């Protein structure tokens, strides 16, 4: 059963978090609109598309920055409790610090569940709309959303494809090759100087050549141009850079399995996205404990000192998260360790601060 203390703190916990989100998200939208308004007007983007973009923008960045908002909101209202000597009154009445912390952990559990649902299912759909709008209307000339050079992919156990250069703007590739194996034996190989993906999901191959391996002699077929159907799509050949962000939990797991089979060079990037969807909600507990431990002490400088300490810790957390995430994407560093390392380090810090706060 919840006591008056539990309801009081939990109400402040959730209310301050929601208020901070409502205050900062419009600011983020305003700043983003001021930066993008020129491109939006230049491309004559329909109002309904802009409205959808900023709805997706809200969900996308709420999911991305909710740990920082949560951290600052807990520091804010807990510092107010400390400055008003309410915490001293609670503890003086016989309430232990662990008991005082309970409604915070209940609130963190609710936020964690919310963040899981948001990150696994709602944010991916918002990310898809957000990124598609950005690349459709806002990208600069020369920017790209797909890999362009030395594109290599394993379609299945038997088929491998390669393109030396891929142009995402007109869906064409140079120096295309497809190799089909039976076990370890090459059955046939298709080469083309250029491949074009057509609107009807067919492909056009220029300077087509197919070499079928025979026991005694190879069979060679040549054509200047061949319209054909191949068992892969452009998305399979060159997935967009943000593809993992747009897939829900089940779709992402299936996608990673396929990309591992194909030997994708971006597999670590996809795994970072998957593991981060679990690590971010857990950070709600860690950051809540740190925030309470830091701000439950009444200081001479008042709430401002606690906010400075809190913002510093929050920035360091985000720095760790970005640095180790980038390391995993660009090197052989473990994606699991990269995404969970900030939680491990700050979890240890949370236990240390909590121990001192109890004293």
Buried (B, 14 or more C-beta within 10 A) or exposed (E): EEEEBBEBBBEBBBEBBEBBBEEBBEEBBEEBBEEBEEBBEEEEBEEEBBEBBBBBBBBBBBBBBBBBBBBBBBBBBBBBBBBEEBBEEBBEEEBEBEBBBBBBBBBBBBBBEBBBEBBBEBBBBBBBBBBBBBBEBBEEEEEBBBBBEEBBBBBEEEBBBBBBEBBBEEBBBBBBBBBBBEEEEBEBBBBBEBBBBEEEEEBBBBBBBBBBBEEEEEEEEEBEEBEEEBEBEBEBBBBBBBBBBBBBBEEBEEBBEBBEEBEBEBBBBBBBBBBBBBBBBBBBBBBBBBBBBBBBBBBEEEBEBBBEBBBEBBEBBBEBBEEBBBBBBEEEBBBBEBBBBBBEBBBEBBBEBBEEBEE
